[in-house]
Amino acid sequence: MNGQPLGAIRAAGRLAPIDRCMLEQLGAALVDEWSELPQALRRTIYQRAFGSVTTREPPGTRRRVARLLRARGAGDPARQA
């Protein structure tokens, strides 16, 4: 990832396979622990991930993420934001 901001690398679609794998593992761990995180931290993470429109975000992504996190017992992240 070469010290570049991850959002810029992700938006440009330049993630190496190992970086993509690492982010998948970290993302899965974050989802597993989501309901244990303080609400302020959950809000910050959600806003950082979905606070701005990206051209690479498939339609319905935010809705799917909200459903996934609700299933983990954390409420609706969009409403917490």
Backbone hydrogen bonds, N-H to C=O, Kabsch-Sander energy under -0.5 kcal/mol:
donor,donor_aa,acceptor,acceptor_aa,energy
4,Q,1,M,-1.9
8,A,5,P,-0.5
9,I,5,P,-1.8
10,R,6,L,-3.2
11,A,7,G,-2.5
12,A,8,A,-1.6
13,G,9,I,-0.5
13,G,10,R,-1.3
14,R,9,I,-2.1
20,R,16,A,-2.5
21,C,17,P,-2.4
22,M,18,I,-2.3
23,L,19,D,-2.5
24,E,20,R,-2.2
25,Q,21,C,-2.2
26,L,22,M,-2.6
27,G,23,L,-2.8
28,A,24,E,-2.3
29,A,25,Q,-2.2
30,L,26,L,-2.4
31,V,27,G,-2.5
32,D,28,A,-2.2
33,E,29,A,-1.5
34,W,30,L,-0.7
34,W,31,V,-0.8
36,E,33,E,-1.7
37,L,33,E,-0.8
37,L,34,W,-1.3
41,L,38,P,-0.5
42,R,38,P,-2.4
43,R,39,Q,-2.8
44,T,40,A,-2.1
45,I,41,L,-2.6
46,Y,42,R,-2.7
47,Q,43,R,-2.7
48,R,44,T,-2.4
49,A,45,I,-2.2
50,F,46,Y,-2.9
51,G,47,Q,-2.6
57,E,54,T,-1.0
61,T,58,P,-1.7
64,R,60,G,-2.3
65,V,61,T,-2.6
66,A,62,R,-2.5
67,R,63,R,-2.2
68,L,64,R,-2.3
69,L,65,V,-2.7
70,R,66,A,-2.4
71,A,67,R,-2.1
72,R,68,L,-0.7
72,R,69,L,-0.6
73,G,70,R,-2.1
74,A,69,L,-1.6
79,R,76,D,-0.6
80,Q,76,D,-1.2
81,A,77,P,-1.2
